[in-house]
Amino acid sequence: MNSKQTIEAKVIDTNHRLRGWMNVDVEFHQNLPVEVIHDGKTYTYTGKDGVWMSTGRETREMATPEDARLWITLDGHIVLED
């Protein structure tokens, strides 16, 4: 089952600084994020999963066709820019 949601996400930049709370559009498939629209770019799931080491939260890597990347928590509430 797919669903699309606009989520107010906490966005952290590549230097681990808080950029603030921003609306991101997230498409979920089987309750996992598969596509994210953030800062005017569309990111799709790369197939890589990980864990945000400082929190233990599970994440997914997303990338644009131009290879811009980010990681997002499985609930979509935290975006880690890469």
C-alpha positions in Angstrom: 0.0 0.0 0.0 1.3 3.4 -1.0 0.6 6.7 0.8 1.8 10.2 0.4 2.2 12.6 3.3 3.5 16.1 3.9 5.6 15.9 7.1 7.1 18.7 9.1 10.6 17.2 9.4 13.6 18.2 11.5 16.4 18.8 8.9 20.0 18.4 9.9 22.8 19.5 7.5 25.9 17.7 6.5 27.9 19.4 9.3 25.3 18.1 11.9 23.8 21.5 12.4 20.0 22.0 12.6 18.7 23.7 9.5 15.2 23.8 11.1 11.8 22.3 10.7 10.7 22.0 7.0 7.8 20.5 5.2 8.9 17.4 3.1 6.6 15.3 0.9 7.2 11.6 1.6 5.8 8.7 -0.3 5.6 5.5 1.7 5.3 1.9 0.4 4.5 -0.7 3.1 5.1 2.0 5.7 8.6 2.7 4.5 9.8 5.9 2.7 10.5 5.4 -1.0 10.4 8.9 -2.3 11.0 12.3 -0.8 10.6 15.8 -2.1 12.9 18.2 -0.2 14.2 21.7 -1.1 12.6 21.3 -4.6 14.4 18.1 -5.4 13.0 14.6 -5.7 14.9 11.8 -3.9 14.3 8.1 -4.4 15.3 5.2 -2.2 18.7 3.8 -3.2 18.3 0.4 -1.6 20.7 1.3 1.3 19.4 1.1 4.9 21.3 2.3 7.9 21.3 3.3 11.5 21.9 6.9 12.8 24.6 6.0 15.2 24.0 8.8 17.8 20.3 7.9 18.2 20.0 4.2 17.1 17.2 5.2 14.7 16.8 3.3 11.5 17.3 5.3 8.3 17.1 5.0 4.5 19.4 6.6 1.9 17.7 8.6 -0.8 19.3 10.2 -4.0 18.4 12.4 -6.9 19.3 11.5 -10.5 22.1 14.2 -10.1 23.4 12.2 -7.1 22.4 14.6 -4.3 21.8 12.4 -1.2 20.1 12.4 2.1 19.1 10.0 4.8 15.7 9.9 6.3 14.3 8.2 9.4 11.7 5.5 8.6 8.9 7.6 9.9 10.0 10.6 7.8 10.4 13.0 10.8 14.1 13.5 10.5 16.1 14.3 7.4 19.9 14.1 7.4 21.4 16.0 4.5 24.5 14.3 3.0 
